Amino acid sequence: MKKFGIHTLWIFFFLAIATGSCAKNKSPHTQDLHAKRKILKKKIDSLKKELIKIERQLRDSVNEDIPSIAVDTVQESVFRYYIDLQGVVKSDGDVNVVPLFQGEVVKIYMKVGDKVRKGELIMRLDDKILRNQIGEVRTQFQLAKTAFERQKRLWEQKIGSEMAYLQARTKYLGLQKKLGTLYEQLKRAKITAPISGTLDELMIKEGETAMPGRPVARVVNLRNVYTEADVSEKYLKDITAGKPALIEFPEAGITVHKKIDYTGNFIHPNNRTFKIRINVDNKTGLLKPNLTAKIRVLAKNIDHAIVIPVSLVQEDAHGQAFVYVLDSLSTDKNGKVIYKVKKRPVQKELVYNKQVWISKGLKPGDLLALTGSFGLTEGDKVYIKQKSHE
């Protein structure tokens, strides 16, 4: 037991020496570590400041790359939708003079450009043969008349047969009718103006033979003309009588505001169109038959509509129309607002004169991206380009 105690003492002795030695060595090392830690903390603080500085520079650099685009604030406006048509000038006063009697032209009393009144003689055809026929028939008629009057007196006196009376009466009336027909044909040998106006064209010369159904002259009265146009059946509800129309005659330099006077009741099966008519006062006389006209008919008038340039509307892969609008996102170091681009689906209704009526998707006050919209992508950051004031 004694020996074990001595070893134990020696162990405690050496432990005490070791512990003292360690205590003596620890103090300067700990101080070293504290010093190093202090230095590292200073470096970390310095690096943190440098990192913040670099991040700020990077953020400023990113902001410098943000593009500026032009925008417009969506507002309600009036949308007018017109239907453009191609028309032609016509006239009820453009009449061909057509003879009803065959004969040689023996005399023309008018020249092209002369003013004529309705019923005034323009030319006369050779009627010698017809007059000879009239002479023969008149002689027969006079004889038949005498015979009929005699038979009539006898019949009234109950003398003679009824058959003789009826035959005389029939012959008399037949020749009377024939004579009247010949006189009517004789009138047709005189070709007169069917309307009052200007003798616009002569299609035959003296000595030539006029044929029934073949025009020999044209008389034109252009005081009142009308414009006629063919309209597609798809506009049947939009274009009706009474609708306002703007008619332009480019070659004559004339523009008039009128209303549609008449819409046709027949759809042509070949081109699926119906006709419209607009009467026009031709005071200047510049509107000639077959002159072309541009007709613009007001089909729809929307007082409170969202109207934007049609060029700003795009379509995605599914055919959905959309536009780009802007939402404010943040501000840069100078207090300038940064906006985020958003894709907004819209519904198009009608397009006219490069403007489209949007019925759904936009509201007053929305910021609509204008220039460069086709280079944008949803989520892009942009500035608003300031408008220049000249």
Summary of the structure (lengths in Angstrom):
residues: 390
radius of gyration: 53.1
end to end distance: 114.4
largest distance: 205.4
contacts: 1051
relative contact order: 0.16
helix: 33%
strand: 37%
